[in-house]
Amino acid sequence: MRKLAIVIIFTVIVILGFFVLWNNMLSPVNPNNKTTSIFVVNKGDTVREIAYNLKAKGLIRSPIVLFLLLKKLGLDKKIEA
């Protein structure tokens, strides 16, 4: 019974940690920065390449989270240069 309780507590902590991390990665890199940036998507770039380029420019926190979010929303096939 004690092992089951430990497993349940561990699972809850991992799930809560995942959601906190997910929400943190979805938040703006710098919420106080209101400047406009130009970002060019080259013809033939995949969603993954776009996400990594956005990260390299400092426009997003995590290319993986962006990629997963676009997949979840079904937008990954609709992005075009």
MMTF fields as JSON, N, C-alpha, C and O atoms, coordinates in Angstrom:
{
  "mmtfVersion": "1.0.0",
  "mmtfProducer": "UNKNOWN",
  "numBonds": 323,
  "numAtoms": 324,
  "numGroups": 81,
  "numChains": 1,
  "numModels": 1,
  "chainsPerModel": [1],
  "groupsPerChain": [81],
  "chainIdList": ["A"],
  "bondAtomList": [4, 2, 8, 6, 12, 10, 16, 14, 20, 18, 24, 22, 28, 26, 32, 30, 36, 34, 40, 38, 44, 42, 48, 46, 52, 50, 56, 54, 60, 58, 64, 62, 68, 66, 72, 70, 76, 74, 80, 78, 84, 82, 88, 86, 92, 90, 96, 94, 100, 98, 104, 102, 108, 106, 112, 110, 116, 114, 120, 118, 124, 122, 128, 126, 132, 130, 136, 134, 140, 138, 144, 142, 148, 146, 152, 150, 156, 154, 160, 158, 164, 162, 168, 166, 172, 170, 176, 174, 180, 178, 184, 182, 188, 186, 192, 190, 196, 194, 200, 198, 204, 202, 208, 206, 212, 210, 216, 214, 220, 218, 224, 222, 228, 226, 232, 230, 236, 234, 240, 238, 244, 242, 248, 246, 252, 250, 256, 254, 260, 258, 264, 262, 268, 266, 272, 270, 276, 274, 280, 278, 284, 282, 288, 286, 292, 290, 296, 294, 300, 298, 304, 302, 308, 306, 312, 310, 316, 314, 320, 318],
  "bondOrderList": [1, 1, 1, 1, 1, 1, 1, 1, 1, 1, 1, 1, 1, 1, 1, 1, 1, 1, 1, 1, 1, 1, 1, 1, 1, 1, 1, 1, 1, 1, 1, 1, 1, 1, 1, 1, 1, 1, 1, 1, 1, 1, 1, 1, 1, 1, 1, 1, 1, 1, 1, 1, 1, 1, 1, 1, 1, 1, 1, 1, 1, 1, 1, 1, 1, 1, 1, 1, 1, 1, 1, 1, 1, 1, 1, 1, 1, 1, 1, 1],
  "groupList": [{"groupName": "MET", "atomNameList": ["N", "CA", "C", "O"], "elementList": ["N", "C", "C", "O"], "formalChargeList": [0, 0, 0, 0], "bondAtomList": [1, 0, 2, 1, 3, 2], "bondOrderList": [1, 1, 2], "singleLetterCode": "M", "chemCompType": "L-PEPTIDE LINKING"}, {"groupName": "ARG", "atomNameList": ["N", "CA", "C", "O"], "elementList": ["N", "C", "C", "O"], "formalChargeList": [0, 0, 0, 0], "bondAtomList": [1, 0, 2, 1, 3, 2], "bondOrderList": [1, 1, 2], "singleLetterCode": "R", "chemCompType": "L-PEPTIDE LINKING"}, {"groupName": "LYS", "atomNameList": ["N", "CA", "C", "O"], "elementList": ["N", "C", "C", "O"], "formalChargeList": [0, 0, 0, 0], "bondAtomList": [1, 0, 2, 1, 3, 2], "bondOrderList": [1, 1, 2], "singleLetterCode": "K", "chemCompType": "L-PEPTIDE LINKING"}, {"groupName": "LEU", "atomNameList": ["N", "CA", "C", "O"], "elementList": ["N", "C", "C", "O"], "formalChargeList": [0, 0, 0, 0], "bondAtomList": [1, 0, 2, 1, 3, 2], "bondOrderList": [1, 1, 2], "singleLetterCode": "L", "chemCompType": "L-PEPTIDE LINKING"}, {"groupName": "ALA", "atomNameList": ["N", "CA", "C", "O"], "elementList": ["N", "C", "C", "O"], "formalChargeList": [0, 0, 0, 0], "bondAtomList": [1, 0, 2, 1, 3, 2], "bondOrderList": [1, 1, 2], "singleLetterCode": "A", "chemCompType": "L-PEPTIDE LINKING"}, {"groupName": "ILE", "atomNameList": ["N", "CA", "C", "O"], "elementList": ["N", "C", "C", "O"], "formalChargeList": [0, 0, 0, 0], "bondAtomList": [1, 0, 2, 1, 3, 2], "bondOrderList": [1, 1, 2], "singleLetterCode": "I", "chemCompType": "L-PEPTIDE LINKING"}, {"groupName": "VAL", "atomNameList": ["N", "CA", "C", "O"], "elementList": ["N", "C", "C", "O"], "formalChargeList": [0, 0, 0, 0], "bondAtomList": [1, 0, 2, 1, 3, 2], "bondOrderList": [1, 1, 2], "singleLetterCode": "V", "chemCompType": "L-PEPTIDE LINKING"}, {"groupName": "PHE", "atomNameList": ["N", "CA", "C", "O"], "elementList": ["N", "C", "C", "O"], "formalChargeList": [0, 0, 0, 0], "bondAtomList": [1, 0, 2, 1, 3, 2], "bondOrderList": [1, 1, 2], "singleLetterCode": "F", "chemCompType": "L-PEPTIDE LINKING"}, {"groupName": "THR", "atomNameList": ["N", "CA", "C", "O"], "elementList": ["N", "C", "C", "O"], "formalChargeList": [0, 0, 0, 0], "bondAtomList": [1, 0, 2, 1, 3, 2], "bondOrderList": [1, 1, 2], "singleLetterCode": "T", "chemCompType": "L-PEPTIDE LINKING"}, {"groupName": "GLY", "atomNameList": ["N", "CA", "C", "O"], "elementList": ["N", "C", "C", "O"], "formalChargeList": [0, 0, 0, 0], "bondAtomList": [1, 0, 2, 1, 3, 2], "bondOrderList": [1, 1, 2], "singleLetterCode": "G", "chemCompType": "PEPTIDE LINKING"}, {"groupName": "TRP", "atomNameList": ["N", "CA", "C", "O"], "elementList": ["N", "C", "C", "O"], "formalChargeList": [0, 0, 0, 0], "bondAtomList": [1, 0, 2, 1, 3, 2], "bondOrderList": [1, 1, 2], "singleLetterCode": "W", "chemCompType": "L-PEPTIDE LINKING"}, {"groupName": "ASN", "atomNameList": ["N", "CA", "C", "O"], "elementList": ["N", "C", "C", "O"], "formalChargeList": [0, 0, 0, 0], "bondAtomList": [1, 0, 2, 1, 3, 2], "bondOrderList": [1, 1, 2], "singleLetterCode": "N", "chemCompType": "L-PEPTIDE LINKING"}, {"groupName": "SER", "atomNameList": ["N", "CA", "C", "O"], "elementList": ["N", "C", "C", "O"], "formalChargeList": [0, 0, 0, 0], "bondAtomList": [1, 0, 2, 1, 3, 2], "bondOrderList": [1, 1, 2], "singleLetterCode": "S", "chemCompType": "L-PEPTIDE LINKING"}, {"groupName": "PRO", "atomNameList": ["N", "CA", "C", "O"], "elementList": ["N", "C", "C", "O"], "formalChargeList": [0, 0, 0, 0], "bondAtomList": [1, 0, 2, 1, 3, 2], "bondOrderList": [1, 1, 2], "singleLetterCode": "P", "chemCompType": "L-PEPTIDE LINKING"}, {"groupName": "ASP", "atomNameList": ["N", "CA", "C", "O"], "elementList": ["N", "C", "C", "O"], "formalChargeList": [0, 0, 0, 0], "bondAtomList": [1, 0, 2, 1, 3, 2], "bondOrderList": [1, 1, 2], "singleLetterCode": "D", "chemCompType": "L-PEPTIDE LINKING"}, {"groupName": "GLU", "atomNameList": ["N", "CA", "C", "O"], "elementList": ["N", "C", "C", "O"], "formalChargeList": [0, 0, 0, 0], "bondAtomList": [1, 0, 2, 1, 3, 2], "bondOrderList": [1, 1, 2], "singleLetterCode": "E", "chemCompType": "L-PEPTIDE LINKING"}, {"groupName": "TYR", "atomNameList": ["N", "CA", "C", "O"], "elementList": ["N", "C", "C", "O"], "formalChargeList": [0, 0, 0, 0], "bondAtomList": [1, 0, 2, 1, 3, 2], "bondOrderList": [1, 1, 2], "singleLetterCode": "Y", "chemCompType": "L-PEPTIDE LINKING"}],
  "groupTypeList": [0, 1, 2, 3, 4, 5, 6, 5, 5, 7, 8, 6, 5, 6, 5, 3, 9, 7, 7, 6, 3, 10, 11, 11, 0, 3, 12, 13, 6, 11, 13, 11, 11, 2, 8, 8, 12, 5, 7, 6, 6, 11, 2, 9, 14, 8, 6, 1, 15, 5, 4, 16, 11, 3, 2, 4, 2, 9, 3, 5, 1, 12, 13, 5, 6, 3, 7, 3, 3, 3, 2, 2, 3, 9, 3, 14, 2, 2, 5, 15, 4],
  "groupIdList": [1, 2, 3, 4, 5, 6, 7, 8, 9, 10, 11, 12, 13, 14, 15, 16, 17, 18, 19, 20, 21, 22, 23, 24, 25, 26, 27, 28, 29, 30, 31, 32, 33, 34, 35, 36, 37, 38, 39, 40, 41, 42, 43, 44, 45, 46, 47, 48, 49, 50, 51, 52, 53, 54, 55, 56, 57, 58, 59, 60, 61, 62, 63, 64, 65, 66, 67, 68, 69, 70, 71, 72, 73, 74, 75, 76, 77, 78, 79, 80, 81],
  "secStructList": [7, 2, 2, 2, 2, 2, 2, 2, 2, 2, 2, 2, 2, 2, 2, 2, 2, 2, 2, 2, 2, 2, 2, 2, 2, 2, 1, 7, 1, 7, 6, 6, 7, 7, 7, 7, 7, 7, 7, 7, 7, 7, 6, 6, 7, 7, 2, 2, 2, 2, 2, 2, 2, 2, 2, 2, 6, 6, 1, 7, 1, 7, 2, 2, 2, 2, 2, 2, 2, 2, 2, 2, 2, 6, 7, 6, 6, 6, 7, 7, 7],
  "xCoordList": [0.823, 0.0, 0.868, 0.534, 1.969, 2.86, 3.531, 3.702, 3.912, 4.543, 3.583, 3.981, 2.321, 1.312, 1.162, 1.064, 1.144, 1.025, 2.232, 2.073, 3.421, 4.628, 4.57, 4.932, 4.125, 4.009, 2.989, 3.225, 1.87, 0.832, 1.355, 1.161, 2.009, 2.556, 3.608, 3.617, 4.483, 5.508, 4.877, 5.321, 3.856, 3.17, 2.518, 2.609, 1.869, 1.227, 2.277, 2.061, 3.409, 4.48, 5.028, 5.269, 5.225, 5.73, 4.728, 5.122, 3.457, 2.428, 2.332, 2.258, 2.333, 2.284, 3.53, 3.443, 4.671, 5.912, 5.855, 6.313, 5.296, 5.156, 4.285, 4.637, 3.14, 2.238, 2.847, 2.643, 3.586, 4.259, 5.301, 5.385, 6.084, 7.1, 6.454, 6.93, 5.386, 4.67, 4.176, 4.376, 3.53, 3.014, 4.146, 4.004, 5.249, 6.4, 6.954, 7.311, 7.03, 7.572, 6.639, 7.093, 5.348, 4.4, 4.361, 3.833, 4.912, 4.892, 5.916, 6.865, 5.734, 6.659, 8.08, 8.279, 9.057, 10.453, 10.673, 11.255, 10.21, 10.31, 8.983, 8.755, 8.099, 6.772, 6.807, 5.848, 7.889, 7.991, 8.453, 8.328, 8.983, 9.481, 8.314, 7.704, 8.022, 6.893, 7.357, 6.556, 8.639, 9.149, 8.7, 8.445, 8.612, 8.233, 9.493, 10.48, 9.451, 10.585, 10.128, 8.994, 11.015, 10.737, 11.435, 12.63, 10.671, 11.208, 10.842, 9.665, 11.82, 11.593, 11.588, 12.493, 10.541, 10.444, 10.839, 10.196, 11.885, 12.357, 11.482, 10.975, 11.311, 10.51, 11.129, 12.334, 10.298, 10.758, 11.12, 11.377, 11.147, 11.439, 10.324, 9.141, 10.716, 9.74, 9.363, 10.019, 8.302, 7.869, 8.99, 9.214, 9.672, 10.77, 11.899, 12.452, 12.242, 13.286, 12.855, 13.656, 11.598, 11.078, 11.164, 11.586, 10.766, 10.794, 12.215, 12.438, 13.17, 14.552, 15.125, 15.932, 14.729, 15.176, 14.579, 15.255, 13.316, 12.698, 13.429, 13.636, 13.813, 14.573, 15.939, 16.386, 16.603, 17.92, 17.853, 18.808, 16.74, 16.557, 16.076, 15.961, 15.793, 15.336, 13.881, 13.472, 13.088, 11.676, 10.758, 9.631, 11.22, 10.447, 11.364, 12.588, 10.756, 11.531, 11.956, 13.088, 11.042, 11.316, 10.788, 9.586, 11.668, 11.189, 10.369, 9.473, 10.669, 9.935, 8.495, 7.572, 8.3, 6.949, 6.15, 4.974, 6.779, 6.081, 5.702, 4.571, 6.631, 6.364, 5.193, 4.294, 5.209, 4.134, 2.802, 1.757, 2.835, 1.604, 1.003, -0.208, 1.836, 1.336, 0.778, -0.232, 1.428, 0.896, -0.465, -1.407, -0.554, -1.808, -2.95, -4.079, -2.661, -3.68, -3.938, -4.848, -3.13, -3.305, -2.81, -3.212, -1.945, -1.449, -0.112, 0.362, 0.476, 1.804, 1.805, 2.829, 0.715, 0.638, 0.186, 0.226, -0.248, -0.802, 0.198, -0.098, 1.355, 2.342, 3.079, 3.586, 3.129, 3.807, 4.728, 4.511, 5.752, 6.652, 5.923, 6.5],
  "yCoordList": [-1.198, 0.0, 1.263, 2.245, 1.238, 2.385, 2.644, 3.796, 1.573, 1.726, 2.351, 3.175, 1.955, 2.515, 4.017, 4.791, 4.425, 5.839, 6.616, 7.723, 6.053, 6.711, 6.846, 7.89, 5.813, 5.854, 6.908, 7.644, 6.987, 7.966, 9.385, 10.258, 9.619, 10.944, 11.331, 12.465, 10.409, 10.661, 11.004, 11.932, 10.267, 10.5, 11.879, 12.591, 12.258, 13.575, 14.678, 15.673, 14.512, 15.515, 15.651, 16.764, 14.535, 14.572, 15.26, 16.079, 14.95, 15.557, 17.06, 17.849, 17.461, 18.886, 19.609, 20.719, 18.967, 19.552, 19.747, 20.767, 18.771, 18.879, 20.066, 20.829, 20.236, 21.336, 22.693, 23.652, 22.791, 24.049, 24.374, 25.512, 23.388, 23.586, 23.966, 24.876, 23.283, 23.564, 25.008, 25.724, 25.428, 26.797, 27.816, 28.879, 27.51, 28.404, 28.528, 29.626, 27.433, 27.454, 28.141, 28.598, 28.223, 28.91, 30.414, 31.163, 30.854, 32.279, 33.031, 32.428, 34.334, 35.123, 35.094, 34.958, 35.225, 35.254, 36.459, 36.337, 37.615, 38.834, 39.569, 40.279, 39.417, 40.029, 41.561, 42.18, 42.168, 43.631, 44.189, 45.389, 43.343, 43.786, 43.876, 42.868, 45.088, 45.309, 45.655, 46.094, 45.459, 45.805, 44.775, 43.615, 45.217, 44.355, 43.797, 44.511, 42.538, 41.904, 41.321, 40.861, 41.345, 40.72, 39.364, 39.26, 38.34, 36.99, 36.42, 36.377, 35.99, 35.483, 33.965, 33.329, 33.395, 31.951, 31.639, 32.097, 30.87, 30.516, 29.435, 28.56, 29.503, 28.511, 27.13, 26.944, 26.179, 24.818, 24.503, 23.345, 25.532, 25.274, 24.456, 24.701, 23.491, 22.695, 23.43, 24.396, 22.963, 23.557, 23.449, 24.374, 22.347, 22.142, 23.152, 23.703, 23.396, 24.376, 25.791, 26.575, 26.105, 27.42, 27.599, 28.65, 26.576, 26.649, 26.848, 27.676, 26.111, 26.26, 27.621, 28.185, 28.153, 29.485, 30.567, 31.54, 30.4, 31.333, 31.326, 32.379, 30.156, 30.035, 30.7, 31.393, 30.489, 31.077, 32.61, 33.271, 33.168, 34.624, 35.154, 36.366, 34.251, 34.672, 35.075, 35.829, 34.578, 34.948, 33.978, 34.336, 32.763, 31.785, 31.119, 31.172, 30.493, 29.809, 28.412, 27.998, 27.681, 26.281, 25.889, 25.977, 25.462, 25.011, 23.721, 23.488, 22.906, 21.646, 21.915, 21.291, 22.848, 23.178, 23.793, 23.472, 24.677, 25.252, 24.167, 24.136, 23.283, 22.192, 21.327, 21.003, 20.96, 20.131, 20.875, 20.283, 22.162, 22.95, 23.06, 22.92, 23.309, 23.387, 22.049, 22.008, 20.953, 19.612, 19.407, 18.944, 19.76, 19.573, 20.372, 19.887, 21.599, 22.457, 22.174, 22.748, 21.282, 20.927, 22.008, 22.045, 22.88, 23.986, 23.669, 24.441, 22.561, 22.227, 22.057, 22.311, 21.646, 21.452, 22.708, 22.752, 23.746, 24.929, 26.091, 27.109, 25.956, 27.025, 27.007, 25.973, 28.182, 28.302, 29.513, 30.461, 29.465, 30.619, 31.761, 32.829],
  "zCoordList": [0.0, 0.0, 0.0, -0.662, 0.734, 0.812, -0.541, -0.938, -1.247, -2.552, -3.552, -4.375, -3.476, -4.375, -4.132, -5.084, -2.887, -2.55, -3.083, -3.598, -2.966, -3.465, -4.984, -5.527, -5.662, -7.122, -7.547, -8.505, -6.853, -7.187, -6.958, -7.804, -5.836, -5.539, -6.574, -7.051, -6.919, -7.92, -9.266, -9.941, -9.654, -10.92, -10.938, -11.938, -9.854, -9.772, -9.875, -10.566, -9.196, -9.247, -10.666, -11.132, -11.35, -12.729, -13.649, -14.479, -13.519, -14.361, -14.097, -15.039, -12.826, -12.5, -13.026, -13.552, -12.877, -13.396, -14.897, -15.412, -15.605, -17.062, -17.436, -18.336, -16.753, -17.089, -16.761, -17.505, -15.668, -15.331, -16.399, -16.86, -16.787, -17.824, -19.157, -19.836, -19.531, -20.779, -20.803, -21.784, -19.716, -19.652, -19.682, -20.285, -19.049, -19.068, -20.482, -20.911, -21.201, -22.552, -23.547, -24.596, -23.238, -24.107, -23.862, -24.683, -22.749, -22.434, -23.283, -23.785, -23.447, -24.266, -23.698, -22.491, -24.589, -24.156, -23.252, -22.174, -23.691, -22.905, -23.011, -23.991, -22.026, -22.126, -22.184, -22.646, -21.727, -21.725, -23.066, -23.306, -23.94, -25.241, -26.224, -26.581, -26.647, -27.566, -28.982, -29.806, -29.264, -30.587, -31.624, -31.301, -32.845, -33.951, -34.6, -34.776, -34.949, -35.618, -36.944, -37.077, -37.911, -39.194, -39.204, -38.925, -39.529, -39.601, -40.962, -41.32, -41.708, -43.06, -43.039, -42.499, -43.644, -43.808, -45.244, -46.188, -45.398, -46.732, -47.347, -46.646, -48.653, -49.36, -49.143, -49.313, -48.772, -48.555, -47.116, -46.785, -46.233, -44.821, -44.191, -44.429, -43.393, -42.655, -41.379, -40.988, -40.737, -39.474, -38.441, -37.66, -38.442, -37.497, -37.744, -36.793, -39.009, -39.336, -38.95, -38.441, -39.194, -38.817, -37.309, -36.826, -36.568, -35.11, -34.596, -33.713, -35.127, -34.681, -35.085, -34.347, -36.23, -36.635, -35.733, -35.402, -35.336, -34.397, -33.055, -32.45, -32.6, -31.351, -31.481, -30.566, -32.619, -32.842, -32.847, -32.439, -33.301, -33.308, -31.963, -31.778, -31.018, -29.691, -29.644, -28.761, -30.59, -30.662, -29.931, -29.589, -29.688, -28.92, -27.901, -28.021, -26.9, -25.867, -26.29, -26.038, -26.937, -27.233, -28.613, -28.862, -29.501, -30.811, -30.708, -31.519, -29.734, -29.574, -29.169, -29.692, -28.233, -27.783, -28.932, -29.107, -29.717, -30.88, -31.872, -32.359, -32.173, -33.108, -32.622, -33.397, -31.343, -30.783, -30.771, -31.042, -30.461, -30.441, -31.841, -32.01, -32.833, -34.21, -34.677, -35.38, -34.291, -34.614, -33.972, -34.614, -32.688, -31.939, -32.557, -32.631, -33.001, -33.584, -35.06, -35.658, -35.649, -37.054, -38.005, -39.168, -37.519, -38.336, -39.015, -39.848, -38.667, -39.197, -40.711, -41.346, -41.298, -42.755, -43.482, -44.712, -42.739, -43.367, -43.45, -44.077, -42.837, -42.861, -44.194, -44.627, -44.84, -46.132, -46.105, -45.349, -46.937, -47.06, -47.728, -47.928]
}
